[in-house]
Amino acid sequence: MPDRSLLATGLRDYCRRFARDESGIISLQFLWQFPFMLWFGYISIDVMMHEFERTRLQNTLDRAILAAADLDQTGDPETVVRSYFTAAGIENSLTSIIVTEGLNSRKVEATASLSVPTVFLNAEDAGYIKNYDTPYIYDPSTGESNNYKQKGSSLPAHAKGAAEETVNNVEISLVLDVSGSMANNGRIDRLHTAASDFVEAVVKESDVGMTTVSVVPYSAVVNVGTTLSPYIPMTAEHSYSTCASFVNSDFNSTALHLNSAYTRVAHFDPFTNDINSTEIVSPWCPTGNTAGILPYGSSVSTLQSYVQSLTAGGNTAIDVGMKWGAALLDPSVRSIISSLISTGKVDSDAAGRPAAFDDEETLKVIVLMTDGENTSQYDLRDVFKSGNSDIWVDRRGNGYLGDDRFSYNFSAYNSSTTYFRERYKTSDMYYRYRSSPDGGSSAERMTYPEAFARWGTQAIAWKFFEQPYYDGKAPVEAFYNQYYAYEEKVNAAAADARLNTICTVAKNNDIVIFTVAFEAPEAGQIALKNCASTESHYFSVEGVEIEEVFSAIGRQINQLRLIQ
């Protein structure tokens, strides 16, 4: 039997050695820290899962709103956003979608929220967290709000964002009716104010990009004007005025053809009959820059001064005004604008305009206004547009009075063998009939453009052919041929058809068209409603409403370009 004392001694020695041996020891600090380390490790797993889901949620939202805000996509923006979340399998996480559409912008805002389940972190009954699923409501009687909820075994993940696409460069054609009816009831004055306010609303020097405005006044014609006419090819029957005549096929395109000449509208006055005039005062096509096109203006003061100068007169050709408005937005005139820039007549910042129709950085807009409806469009008959007339003049000054109304002797020819001379003696007018014009070899034969630039068509008939008809020296046809030397080239129905065609072509080229019927008759309202981009782009106004509408259109064009 072993000695018990020896066993006791050995056990004591072993315990002492074990107590002194530090190899493989677990510190007491570790022992009490270990549970906390394990707890934080579990929390990290939950946090990582939460961050993963939050990042996925935010990335999905960002892609969705960027796609929805793209101006090139034609789908419903809200539907686009939802489709992205459906594809990601988190369609129920969307909490709000706000789409703000502007004329030249689209902004899409969205928020989303989901609960990420926790595996190790169970915070049940551990307090409250913010509830993003309900709007904030505060009850002052209790001091409590409803936008907090009790914590549970999940963590909320939230995403929020906004995306916006805008067009910074804007090209506008302001097509304004200045026909005779605009003189009624102060309409032209209201137009002055409305157009001036519009210019001030859209032309902002502080904007990113640039806005240019071309003003196109129209009546029965459009005067190309002194600025633009040197670059528009027109036939050369005369040089008194610069109105181009369009044929039906010209309305099939917004472009101008610059390699062949347009027929120049004759210089004539079909309505006045002053037989003593030295120059027609109401030509069918205005002269100089009266109601002429102002292309690509970018100065508020210049544009406002110009629209304030517009006066009323003439018939109504909405189709012609619209054709010019669309043409000035067509890239076919870019070379003309470049030439105007080189001569200092257009701001150099407008280089490269008109932009291509598919340029995503440019918005093209037409604002078309009328107070009437399409009426007949006239021009001289072809036989009277060029060549020599049957009127002769002796410029040697053998008359009775001191100005050329009477100091010149005029003769007319009846297309057979008889010349008849018109002269004044005191207040009486009488004729002499002879076989040669008054003045003989000194007499000069007037051209048709020269004769019609001096007298209206009615005046020529009364002055030279009325009395000879009664005297049996000239046929009645001679009187009426002069009285109605002009003819209808386009009637109202044809003009409506041409207007509809050019409006359709412009809209197909992504030109935005606003139309304003200002106290217009039903036919004019229908024509403009059909021309507008949508029903919401058409306005029928009376009185001062035109000023409000022009300002509203201006504000739409000049959308704020801010993004959070």
Backbone torsions as a table, in degrees:
resi	resn	phi	psi	omega
1	MET	NA	129.0	-179.6
2	PRO	-65.9	154.2	179.6
3	ASP	-74.7	122.9	-177.6
4	ARG	-63.7	-30.6	179.8
5	SER	-67.3	-35.3	179.0
6	LEU	-69.0	-40.3	177.8
7	LEU	-62.5	-41.6	179.5
8	ALA	-64.3	-40.5	180.0
9	THR	-65.4	-42.7	179.9
10	GLY	-63.1	-40.5	179.6
11	LEU	-64.0	-41.4	178.7
12	ARG	-63.5	-42.8	179.3
13	ASP	-62.9	-38.8	179.7
14	TYR	-64.5	-41.8	179.9
15	CYS	-65.0	-38.9	177.7
16	ARG	-63.6	-43.6	179.7
17	ARG	-63.7	-40.7	180.0
18	PHE	-63.6	-37.5	180.0
19	ALA	-68.2	-34.0	-179.9
20	ARG	-82.6	-18.9	-176.7
21	ASP	-77.6	119.8	-177.3
22	GLU	-101.1	-1.8	-179.9
23	SER	-67.1	130.4	177.5
24	GLY	74.2	15.3	-176.0
25	ILE	-77.4	144.5	172.4
26	ILE	-101.4	120.0	-175.3
27	SER	-69.2	153.2	177.5
28	LEU	-64.8	-32.4	179.0
29	GLN	-62.0	-41.0	179.5
30	PHE	-65.4	-38.2	-176.7
31	LEU	-61.4	-37.8	180.0
32	TRP	-87.3	-19.7	177.3
33	GLN	-84.4	-24.9	-173.3
34	PHE	-56.2	-43.8	179.2
35	PRO	-61.6	-35.7	178.8
36	PHE	-68.7	-40.0	178.4
37	MET	-60.8	-42.7	179.3
38	LEU	-63.9	-39.1	-179.2
39	TRP	-65.7	-44.2	179.1
40	PHE	-66.6	-33.6	176.3
41	GLY	-61.7	-43.4	177.3
42	TYR	-62.3	-42.7	179.8
43	ILE	-61.3	-40.7	-178.4
44	SER	-59.6	-38.5	178.2
45	ILE	-61.5	-45.5	179.2
46	ASP	-64.4	-39.9	-179.2
47	VAL	-66.1	-41.3	178.4
48	MET	-61.8	-43.5	177.6
49	MET	-62.5	-40.3	178.3
50	HIS	-64.0	-44.6	-178.8
51	GLU	-66.1	-37.0	177.2
52	PHE	-60.5	-47.3	-179.1
53	GLU	-68.8	-37.3	178.9
54	ARG	-64.9	-42.0	178.6
55	THR	-64.3	-42.6	177.8
56	ARG	-62.1	-41.6	179.3
57	LEU	-62.9	-46.7	-178.6
58	GLN	-66.0	-41.6	179.4
59	ASN	-63.5	-40.7	177.6
60	THR	-62.8	-43.3	179.9
61	LEU	-64.3	-42.8	-179.3
62	ASP	-62.0	-46.0	179.3
63	ARG	-63.4	-39.1	-176.8
64	ALA	-65.8	-46.9	-176.2
65	ILE	-73.1	-31.1	175.9
66	LEU	-64.4	-42.9	178.4
67	ALA	-66.3	-41.0	-177.9
68	ALA	-69.2	-31.8	-178.0
69	ALA	-80.5	-9.9	-179.5
70	ASP	-63.6	122.0	-178.4
71	LEU	-68.1	-17.7	-179.1
72	ASP	-80.8	-21.9	179.9
73	GLN	-81.3	137.0	-172.0
74	THR	-100.5	-4.0	-179.9
75	GLY	-75.4	168.5	176.6
76	ASP	-67.2	124.3	-175.6
77	PRO	-57.3	-40.9	-179.5
78	GLU	-64.8	-39.6	178.2
79	THR	-64.0	-37.5	178.4
80	VAL	-61.9	-45.8	179.6
81	VAL	-60.0	-47.7	-177.6
82	ARG	-63.1	-34.4	-178.8
83	SER	-64.2	-35.1	178.2
84	TYR	-66.4	-41.7	-179.7
85	PHE	-70.8	-34.1	176.8
86	THR	-65.3	-42.7	179.5
87	ALA	-63.2	-31.4	179.4
88	ALA	-84.5	-4.0	179.4
89	GLY	76.0	19.5	-178.4
90	ILE	-129.3	37.4	-175.8
91	GLU	-60.8	-27.1	-178.5
92	ASN	-79.5	-4.3	-177.8
93	SER	-82.6	-16.3	-179.5
94	LEU	-65.9	129.8	179.2
95	THR	-110.3	-25.8	177.2
96	SER	-160.4	146.5	173.5
97	ILE	-136.4	124.1	178.4
98	ILE	-123.7	121.4	179.4
99	VAL	-113.6	125.2	177.4
100	THR	-117.5	112.4	-178.6
101	GLU	-97.9	128.3	171.1
102	GLY	-115.2	170.3	179.8
103	LEU	-59.8	-41.8	-177.6
104	ASN	-121.8	26.2	-179.2
105	SER	-156.8	159.0	171.8
106	ARG	-143.1	126.5	179.1
107	LYS	-119.1	131.2	180.0
108	VAL	-124.5	122.6	177.1
109	GLU	-117.1	143.0	-179.6
110	ALA	-150.7	151.5	171.8
111	THR	-131.3	151.5	179.4
112	ALA	-146.2	153.6	-178.2
113	SER	-153.4	139.0	174.4
114	LEU	-145.5	161.4	178.9
115	SER	-101.6	127.4	179.3
116	VAL	-100.3	112.5	-178.8
117	PRO	-60.9	141.7	177.2
118	THR	-100.4	138.2	-178.9
119	VAL	-87.0	-43.8	-174.6
120	PHE	-109.8	-22.6	-175.6
121	LEU	-96.8	107.4	178.6
122	ASN	-114.3	104.5	-174.9
123	ALA	-102.7	25.2	-178.2
124	GLU	-54.3	134.9	179.1
125	ASP	60.4	27.5	-177.5
126	ALA	-106.4	24.1	177.9
127	GLY	120.9	-156.5	-174.7
128	TYR	-132.7	150.1	174.0
129	ILE	-127.6	162.9	-177.4
130	LYS	-66.7	136.5	-179.7
131	ASN	-100.2	111.2	-178.0
132	TYR	-90.5	1.9	-176.8
133	ASP	-87.6	-11.4	-178.4
134	THR	-131.1	150.6	177.2
135	PRO	-68.6	156.9	-177.4
136	TYR	-74.5	125.9	174.6
137	ILE	-133.7	123.4	-178.4
138	TYR	-110.5	131.4	179.5
139	ASP	-103.3	104.2	-176.6
140	PRO	-66.3	-22.3	-179.0
141	SER	-71.0	-30.7	-179.1
142	THR	-108.8	-15.3	-176.8
143	GLY	74.9	16.7	-178.3
144	GLU	-114.5	158.0	176.2
145	SER	-126.7	159.5	-175.1
146	ASN	-95.5	2.4	-175.6
147	ASN	-98.1	28.8	169.6
148	TYR	-125.4	146.0	178.4
149	LYS	-135.7	161.1	-177.1
150	GLN	-71.0	140.7	178.1
151	LYS	-65.4	151.5	176.4
152	GLY	-139.2	-162.5	-176.9
153	SER	-88.2	49.3	176.5
154	SER	-157.5	161.7	176.9
155	LEU	-118.5	136.2	179.5
156	PRO	-79.0	142.1	173.8
157	ALA	-121.5	130.3	-175.0
158	HIS	-124.4	148.0	176.7
159	ALA	-139.3	144.1	-179.1
160	LYS	-150.3	142.2	178.7
161	GLY	-169.1	166.2	176.9
162	ALA	-144.7	140.4	177.2
163	ALA	-133.2	143.6	-178.9
164	GLU	-143.9	136.5	170.8
165	GLU	-117.1	129.2	-179.9
166	THR	-127.9	159.4	174.2
167	VAL	-108.5	120.6	-174.1
168	ASN	-88.1	-32.9	-177.8
169	ASN	-94.1	130.4	-176.1
170	VAL	-129.4	130.6	174.1
171	GLU	-116.3	125.2	-174.6
172	ILE	-125.1	137.1	166.9
173	SER	-111.6	118.7	-179.8
174	LEU	-101.2	102.0	-171.2
175	VAL	-101.8	109.9	-168.1
176	LEU	-117.8	131.6	176.7
177	ASP	-75.7	120.2	175.3
178	VAL	-123.1	32.5	178.7
179	SER	-69.7	173.2	-174.0
180	GLY	-58.6	-33.6	-178.1
181	SER	-67.4	-17.0	178.0
182	MET	-69.1	-12.3	176.3
183	ALA	-78.1	-12.2	-177.0
184	ASN	-81.3	141.8	170.3
185	ASN	55.1	29.8	176.9
186	GLY	69.2	21.2	-176.5
187	ARG	-63.2	-41.9	-177.1
188	ILE	-64.2	-33.6	178.3
189	ASP	-68.4	-39.8	177.8
190	ARG	-66.0	-36.2	177.5
191	LEU	-64.5	-40.5	177.4
192	HIS	-54.3	-48.8	-177.8
193	THR	-66.6	-45.8	-176.9
194	ALA	-62.7	-46.3	-178.3
195	ALA	-67.5	-36.5	177.7
196	SER	-64.3	-43.7	178.1
197	ASP	-63.7	-39.0	179.3
198	PHE	-61.1	-46.8	179.6
199	VAL	-58.7	-43.8	-178.9
200	GLU	-65.2	-31.0	-178.7
201	ALA	-74.6	-35.3	-172.3
202	VAL	-96.1	-27.9	-177.1
203	VAL	-94.7	102.2	-178.1
204	LYS	-121.5	113.6	-178.6
205	GLU	-65.1	-24.0	-177.8
206	SER	-80.8	-10.7	-177.9
207	ASP	-68.6	149.8	167.2
208	VAL	-70.5	138.5	-176.6
209	GLY	84.2	-160.3	-174.1
210	MET	-147.8	141.6	174.5
211	THR	-114.5	127.4	175.3
212	THR	-119.8	146.6	-178.6
213	VAL	-127.7	123.1	171.5
214	SER	-100.6	125.7	179.4
215	VAL	-96.9	124.5	-178.9
216	VAL	-122.1	91.9	174.1
217	PRO	-76.3	144.1	178.4
218	TYR	-143.3	149.0	169.9
219	SER	-128.7	-115.0	172.4
220	ALA	-79.8	-13.9	-178.3
221	VAL	-142.4	175.3	169.4
222	VAL	-121.3	121.6	175.4
223	ASN	-78.6	115.4	-178.9
224	VAL	-61.1	-33.9	173.7
225	GLY	87.8	166.5	-173.9
226	THR	-71.9	-25.3	-178.8
227	THR	-74.4	-45.3	-171.6
228	LEU	-93.8	-28.9	-171.1
229	SER	-59.7	-31.7	179.0
230	PRO	-61.4	-16.1	-175.7
231	TYR	-107.1	-1.4	-179.7
232	ILE	-106.4	115.6	-178.8
233	PRO	-68.8	124.7	177.3
234	MET	-136.9	152.4	178.2
235	THR	-63.4	160.3	-166.8
236	ALA	-112.4	37.2	178.0
237	GLU	-62.0	-30.9	-179.7
238	HIS	-157.9	174.0	179.1
239	SER	-131.7	21.0	-178.1
240	TYR	-74.1	-34.5	-175.5
241	SER	-150.8	170.0	-171.6
242	THR	-134.2	72.3	173.0
243	CYS	-115.1	129.0	180.0
244	ALA	-94.5	144.2	178.9
245	SER	-101.4	130.8	179.1
246	PHE	-102.5	146.8	171.4
247	VAL	-100.8	168.8	-173.3
248	ASN	-56.0	-39.9	-176.5
249	SER	-65.8	-21.9	178.7
250	ASP	-64.1	-21.1	-177.7
251	PHE	-87.3	0.4	176.8
252	ASN	-82.1	-3.8	-178.5
253	SER	-147.0	150.5	174.2
254	THR	-80.0	-12.9	-174.4
255	ALA	-77.4	156.8	168.4
256	LEU	-101.0	141.6	172.6
257	HIS	-92.5	119.6	-174.7
258	LEU	-104.6	3.3	-179.9
259	ASN	-100.6	-4.5	176.5
260	SER	-140.2	151.6	-171.4
261	ALA	-82.6	139.4	168.7
262	TYR	-80.2	148.6	174.9
263	THR	-67.6	129.4	179.3
264	ARG	-80.9	130.6	176.3
265	VAL	-65.6	137.3	-177.3
266	ALA	-64.3	156.8	177.0
267	HIS	-97.4	104.2	-174.5
268	PHE	-157.0	165.6	178.4
269	ASP	-130.0	108.7	-174.5
270	PRO	-86.2	-3.0	-168.4
271	PHE	-120.0	-24.9	-177.6
272	THR	-96.4	154.9	-173.8
273	ASN	-133.9	38.7	177.6
274	ASP	-75.7	105.5	-175.1
275	ILE	-75.3	-10.9	-178.5
276	ASN	-103.7	9.9	-175.6
277	SER	-71.0	152.4	172.7
278	THR	-105.8	-10.1	179.3
279	GLU	-162.2	134.0	179.1
280	ILE	-65.0	139.6	-174.2
281	VAL	-100.8	-16.4	180.0
282	SER	-128.4	65.9	-178.8
283	PRO	-65.5	147.8	179.0
284	TRP	-57.8	-41.1	173.3
285	CYS	-105.9	122.0	-179.9
286	PRO	-59.6	154.2	-178.7
287	THR	-97.6	165.6	176.6
288	GLY	57.6	-132.8	179.5
289	ASN	-108.2	17.3	176.4
290	THR	-63.6	120.0	-177.2
291	ALA	54.5	31.0	178.9
292	GLY	-82.1	162.2	178.7
293	ILE	-68.8	133.5	171.0
294	LEU	-106.9	105.7	-173.8
295	PRO	-89.5	134.7	168.8
296	TYR	50.7	52.9	174.4
297	GLY	-76.4	144.1	178.8
298	SER	-133.9	6.1	177.9
299	SER	-105.3	123.9	-179.6
300	VAL	-58.9	-46.1	-176.1
301	SER	-65.0	-41.4	179.7
302	THR	-64.8	-45.6	-179.6
303	LEU	-65.1	-43.4	-179.7
304	GLN	-65.8	-41.0	178.4
305	SER	-61.3	-38.2	-177.9
306	TYR	-69.5	-47.9	-178.3
307	VAL	-65.4	-28.8	176.8
308	GLN	-67.3	-23.6	-176.4
309	SER	-84.4	-8.5	-173.9
310	LEU	-69.0	138.0	177.0
311	THR	-121.9	167.3	-173.6
312	ALA	-104.3	144.0	175.5
313	GLY	170.7	144.2	174.4
314	GLY	101.2	176.7	177.1
315	ASN	-78.8	-169.7	-174.7
316	THR	-125.7	122.8	176.4
317	ALA	-129.6	81.3	-177.4
318	ILE	-62.6	-35.6	-178.2
319	ASP	-62.2	-40.0	-179.7
320	VAL	-68.7	-42.4	176.7
321	GLY	-60.2	-43.5	-179.7
322	MET	-65.5	-38.7	178.6
323	LYS	-59.8	-45.5	179.5
324	TRP	-67.9	-39.1	177.9
325	GLY	-60.1	-42.7	178.8
326	ALA	-70.3	-38.8	-178.2
327	ALA	-61.7	-35.9	-178.7
328	LEU	-73.7	-7.9	174.2
329	LEU	-103.1	-1.9	-177.0
330	ASP	-89.5	136.7	-179.6
331	PRO	-58.3	-13.6	-179.6
332	SER	-63.5	-20.2	-179.5
333	VAL	-100.9	12.4	-178.1
334	ARG	-60.1	-38.3	179.9
335	SER	-64.0	-33.4	178.1
336	ILE	-67.8	-45.2	179.6
337	ILE	-63.0	-37.7	176.9
338	SER	-61.3	-40.6	178.2
339	SER	-65.8	-39.3	178.2
340	LEU	-67.0	-33.3	175.1
341	ILE	-65.1	-43.3	-178.1
342	SER	-64.8	-25.7	178.2
343	THR	-95.5	3.8	176.8
344	GLY	80.1	12.2	-177.9
345	LYS	-91.9	-11.6	174.8
346	VAL	-134.2	142.1	-178.7
347	ASP	-58.0	137.6	-178.5
348	SER	-63.8	-22.8	177.6
349	ASP	-66.7	-13.1	178.9
350	ALA	-87.3	10.4	179.0
351	ALA	-57.5	137.9	-178.9
352	GLY	89.1	-1.6	177.5
353	ARG	-96.3	151.6	-4.6
354	PRO	-66.1	138.9	178.4
355	ALA	-70.2	162.5	175.8
356	ALA	-62.2	152.0	-178.2
357	PHE	-63.7	-26.8	-179.5
358	ASP	-95.0	13.6	177.5
359	ASP	-72.6	113.9	-175.7
360	GLU	-71.5	-13.0	-178.1
361	GLU	-93.3	2.4	-174.2
362	THR	-128.7	133.3	174.1
363	LEU	-106.9	132.6	178.5
364	LYS	-113.6	129.7	-173.1
365	VAL	-135.3	138.8	169.5
366	ILE	-118.6	130.0	171.4
367	VAL	-111.6	110.3	-174.4
368	LEU	-109.6	125.8	-176.3
369	MET	-129.0	141.7	172.5
370	THR	-148.9	154.5	172.0
371	ASP	-111.5	7.7	-174.1
372	GLY	-137.0	-141.5	178.9
373	GLU	-148.5	164.1	179.4
374	ASN	-61.9	134.8	176.9
375	THR	-123.5	-175.1	-177.3
376	SER	-68.4	143.8	176.3
377	GLN	-112.8	127.4	-173.7
378	TYR	-114.6	161.1	169.6
379	ASP	-155.9	161.2	174.6
380	LEU	-61.4	149.1	172.6
381	ARG	-60.6	149.0	-175.6
382	ASP	-54.9	-36.2	-177.4
383	VAL	-65.7	-22.6	-177.8
384	PHE	-100.7	2.5	-174.2
385	LYS	-85.1	-21.5	-179.2
386	SER	-152.9	171.0	179.2
387	GLY	87.2	-175.4	-176.0
388	ASN	-86.2	140.5	177.4
389	SER	-89.1	-177.2	175.9
390	ASP	-97.1	19.3	-179.6
391	ILE	-112.3	133.6	-178.6
392	TRP	-118.2	153.4	-179.1
393	VAL	-137.1	135.9	172.1
394	ASP	-104.8	108.4	-172.2
395	ARG	-91.0	14.1	-176.1
396	ARG	-78.2	-7.2	173.4
397	GLY	79.1	52.2	179.5
398	ASN	-99.5	14.6	-176.5
399	GLY	-83.9	-168.2	-172.4
400	TYR	-95.1	-28.5	-173.8
401	LEU	-112.8	172.5	-168.8
402	GLY	-92.9	5.7	174.3
403	ASP	-122.6	169.2	-168.3
404	ASP	-76.6	1.0	171.0
405	ARG	-64.6	-32.3	-174.8
406	PHE	-127.2	-17.5	-178.1
407	SER	-76.6	-20.5	173.7
408	TYR	-88.8	145.7	174.8
409	ASN	-102.4	124.5	-178.7
410	PHE	-110.2	144.3	175.9
411	SER	-131.4	153.6	176.0
412	ALA	-128.8	158.1	-175.3
413	TYR	-120.0	137.8	-174.3
414	ASN	-93.9	19.2	177.6
415	SER	68.2	13.9	172.3
416	SER	-125.2	-99.5	-179.0
417	THR	-131.1	-0.2	-170.6
418	THR	-108.6	128.3	170.1
419	TYR	-100.2	140.5	175.5
420	PHE	-126.2	136.6	-173.8
421	ARG	-108.1	135.1	177.0
422	GLU	-103.6	128.0	177.2
423	ARG	-140.2	162.2	177.0
424	TYR	-112.3	135.8	170.8
425	LYS	-131.9	111.8	-168.8
426	THR	52.7	-117.8	-177.7
427	SER	-103.3	2.9	-175.9
428	ASP	-98.5	144.9	176.4
429	MET	-112.8	133.7	177.8
430	TYR	-144.6	170.6	-174.9
431	TYR	-125.0	150.3	168.5
432	ARG	-122.2	145.2	-177.4
433	TYR	-117.2	131.3	-176.7
434	ARG	-153.2	179.1	-174.3
435	SER	-95.3	2.1	178.3
436	SER	-145.4	155.3	-178.9
437	PRO	-67.3	153.4	178.4
438	ASP	-61.4	131.5	-176.4
439	GLY	100.5	-10.6	177.0
440	GLY	57.6	-128.4	-176.7
441	SER	-69.0	-15.2	178.1
442	SER	-84.1	-11.5	-179.8
443	ALA	-72.3	142.9	178.8
444	GLU	-115.2	138.8	179.4
445	ARG	-85.2	125.3	-179.1
446	MET	-79.2	143.0	172.7
447	THR	-76.9	160.5	176.4
448	TYR	-58.8	-47.9	178.0
449	PRO	-57.6	-36.7	179.7
450	GLU	-67.5	-42.5	-178.8
451	ALA	-66.8	-44.7	-177.2
452	PHE	-75.6	-16.6	173.5
453	ALA	-77.8	-19.0	-179.7
454	ARG	-94.6	-41.6	-176.9
455	TRP	-126.0	148.8	170.8
456	GLY	-68.0	162.7	-177.7
457	THR	-61.3	-39.0	177.9
458	GLN	-66.2	-40.0	-177.8
459	ALA	-63.7	-39.9	178.1
460	ILE	-62.2	-42.6	180.0
461	ALA	-62.0	-48.3	-178.3
462	TRP	-68.0	-39.8	-172.8
463	LYS	-71.1	-41.1	-170.0
464	PHE	-110.7	-22.2	-167.4
465	PHE	-123.2	-8.9	-179.0
466	GLU	-69.0	-57.8	-176.6
467	GLN	-64.2	-42.6	176.1
468	PRO	-57.5	-32.7	176.2
469	TYR	-64.2	-47.1	179.2
470	TYR	-64.8	-29.2	178.6
471	ASP	-83.7	0.1	179.6
472	GLY	75.7	17.0	-178.0
473	LYS	-101.3	-7.9	178.9
474	ALA	-147.6	141.5	-179.7
475	PRO	-72.3	158.1	-179.8
476	VAL	-62.5	-28.1	179.2
477	GLU	-60.6	-31.9	-179.9
478	ALA	-63.3	-39.3	178.0
479	PHE	-65.3	-51.9	-174.3
480	TYR	-71.4	-30.3	176.5
481	ASN	-61.8	-35.6	178.0
482	GLN	-79.9	-42.4	-178.9
483	TYR	-59.4	-42.5	178.8
484	TYR	-111.8	52.8	178.5
485	ALA	-69.5	-14.4	178.4
486	TYR	-100.7	166.1	178.1
487	GLU	-146.1	159.1	177.4
488	GLU	-74.0	122.8	177.9
489	LYS	-94.5	-35.9	-179.0
490	VAL	-139.9	127.7	176.4
491	ASN	-92.4	176.9	-174.1
492	ALA	-62.1	-42.0	-178.5
493	ALA	-63.9	-42.6	179.3
494	ALA	-65.8	-38.1	178.6
495	ALA	-64.9	-39.5	176.9
496	ASP	-61.3	-41.7	179.7
497	ALA	-64.7	-42.0	179.6
498	ARG	-66.4	-38.7	177.5
499	LEU	-61.8	-45.4	180.0
500	ASN	-61.0	-38.9	-179.6
501	THR	-65.0	-49.9	-176.5
502	ILE	-68.6	-32.6	176.5
503	CYS	-64.6	-42.4	179.5
504	THR	-63.7	-44.9	179.4
505	VAL	-61.5	-43.4	-179.6
506	ALA	-62.5	-44.5	179.4
507	LYS	-64.6	-36.1	176.9
508	ASN	-65.4	-23.1	176.8
509	ASN	-92.1	15.4	176.9
510	ASP	66.0	26.4	171.4
511	ILE	-83.2	128.0	178.2
512	VAL	-84.0	127.6	-175.5
513	ILE	-117.5	117.0	168.4
514	PHE	-99.0	138.8	176.3
515	THR	-127.6	143.2	-177.7
516	VAL	-130.2	112.5	175.0
517	ALA	-93.5	109.8	-174.0
518	PHE	-101.1	98.0	-177.5
519	GLU	52.8	37.7	-175.4
520	ALA	-86.4	153.0	175.6
521	PRO	-70.7	172.2	-173.9
522	GLU	-57.8	-42.9	-178.4
523	ALA	-61.7	-39.8	177.7
524	GLY	-66.8	-39.0	178.9
525	GLN	-63.3	-43.4	-179.7
526	ILE	-63.6	-44.3	-178.8
527	ALA	-61.0	-42.8	-178.3
528	LEU	-74.7	-33.8	177.6
529	LYS	-64.1	-40.2	178.5
530	ASN	-68.4	-27.9	-177.0
531	CYS	-79.1	-31.7	-173.4
532	ALA	-62.6	153.6	-179.3
533	SER	-59.0	-44.2	175.0
534	THR	-145.4	174.1	177.6
535	GLU	-61.4	-31.9	180.0
536	SER	-74.3	-9.7	177.2
537	HIS	-94.8	1.2	-179.9
538	TYR	-107.3	136.8	-179.9
539	PHE	-132.5	133.7	171.7
540	SER	-112.9	118.7	-170.9
541	VAL	-131.9	161.0	175.0
542	GLU	-135.7	149.1	174.3
543	GLY	55.3	-134.4	-175.5
544	VAL	-70.0	-8.4	178.9
545	GLU	-59.7	-27.6	-179.7
546	ILE	-62.1	-34.6	179.1
547	GLU	-67.3	-41.7	179.6
548	GLU	-64.8	-41.7	-177.8
549	VAL	-68.1	-44.0	179.1
550	PHE	-61.4	-39.5	177.9
551	SER	-66.1	-40.0	179.4
552	ALA	-64.3	-41.8	177.8
553	ILE	-63.4	-41.4	178.3
554	GLY	-60.8	-41.0	179.9
555	ARG	-66.3	-36.7	178.7
556	GLN	-65.1	-40.8	-179.9
557	ILE	-67.0	-37.9	-175.5
558	ASN	-96.5	52.3	-178.2
559	GLN	-59.1	145.9	173.0
560	LEU	-62.4	139.4	-176.3
561	ARG	-113.9	57.8	-177.9
562	LEU	-112.0	147.7	178.4
563	ILE	-144.6	139.7	-178.8
564	GLN	-81.9	NA	NA
